[in-house]
Amino acid sequence: MNMTWHPIGDISDIPLRGARCVKTPQGKIAVFRTAENEVFAIEDHCPHKGGPLSQGIVHAKAVTCPLHNWAISLETGKALGADVGAVRTIPVRIDGGALFIALESLLIAAE
């Protein structure tokens, strides 16, 4: 499938081990930057009780929900440990520091 890449800012807009929230027609997307300078995008709600993952603590390639401490993999969107559940991941592209996401992946997953 041919994806359309939507600009969402620059990697410098997100601190290391931080996140920013991007509002889209399909809902809020949390965009994370790890300590290793990798960027991931997932839906901005915990599969447990809907907590704002963009406000969680980033560690390695995971984020811990600020409400009930569920750890979510930034790579797969799946809950880690004994918890069960998942959020959708969104493809991210970095081009010279500019960040882009492919929203088509959300539309396909919703159908």
C-alpha positions in Angstrom: 0.0 0.0 0.0 1.2 3.5 -0.8 1.2 5.6 2.4 0.7 9.4 2.6 3.1 10.9 5.1 1.8 13.8 7.2 4.2 16.2 8.8 4.0 16.5 12.5 7.0 18.6 13.4 10.7 18.1 14.1 12.5 15.5 16.2 13.9 18.4 18.3 10.3 19.2 19.4 10.3 16.1 21.5 12.8 15.8 24.4 14.8 12.6 24.9 12.7 10.1 26.8 9.7 12.4 26.2 6.5 12.6 24.1 4.2 14.9 22.3 0.5 14.4 21.5 -0.7 14.9 17.9 -4.5 15.3 17.3 -5.7 13.5 14.1 -9.2 12.9 12.7 -8.8 9.3 13.9 -7.9 10.4 17.5 -4.9 11.4 19.5 -1.5 9.9 18.6 1.4 9.9 21.1 4.8 10.4 19.5 7.7 9.2 21.7 11.5 9.8 21.5 13.6 7.3 23.3 17.0 7.9 25.0 18.6 6.2 22.0 16.9 8.9 19.7 14.4 6.5 18.2 10.9 7.7 17.4 7.7 5.7 17.8 4.0 6.6 17.5 1.1 4.8 19.1 -2.5 5.7 20.1 -2.6 8.0 23.1 -4.7 5.9 25.4 -3.8 3.0 27.6 -5.7 -0.3 26.8 -6.4 -0.7 30.5 -8.4 2.4 31.5 -7.6 4.9 28.7 -4.9 6.8 30.5 -2.9 9.4 28.4 0.3 7.5 27.4 1.9 10.7 26.1 2.1 11.7 29.8 3.8 8.5 30.8 7.4 7.7 31.6 9.5 6.5 28.6 12.1 3.8 29.4 14.0 1.7 26.8 11.4 1.1 24.1 8.3 1.2 26.3 6.1 3.8 28.1 4.5 3.4 31.5 0.9 4.7 31.8 0.7 7.5 34.4 -2.6 6.1 35.8 -2.0 2.5 36.8 1.6 1.8 35.8 0.9 -0.5 32.8 4.0 -0.8 30.5 3.3 -0.6 26.8 5.8 -1.5 24.1 6.4 1.4 21.7 7.4 -1.1 19.0 4.4 -3.4 19.1 1.8 -1.4 21.1 1.2 -4.5 23.3 1.1 -4.4 27.1 4.2 -5.9 28.8 4.4 -8.3 31.7 1.3 -10.0 33.0 -1.0 -7.3 31.6 -3.0 -8.0 28.4 -4.1 -5.5 25.8 -2.7 -3.4 23.0 -2.9 0.0 21.2 -2.3 0.5 17.5 1.1 1.6 16.3 1.5 4.2 13.6 4.4 4.2 11.1 6.8 7.1 11.6 9.4 8.5 9.2 12.3 10.8 10.0 13.6 12.9 7.1 16.5 15.3 8.0 15.0 15.8 11.5 11.4 16.3 10.2 8.8 13.8 11.5 6.0 12.3 9.5 3.3 9.8 10.4 1.1 7.6 8.1 -2.5 8.0 9.2 -3.7 5.4 6.7 -2.7 2.6 9.1 -5.3 3.9 11.6 -8.1 3.9 8.9 -7.2 0.3 7.8 -7.1 -1.0 11.4 -10.5 0.7 12.1 -12.3 -1.0 9.2 
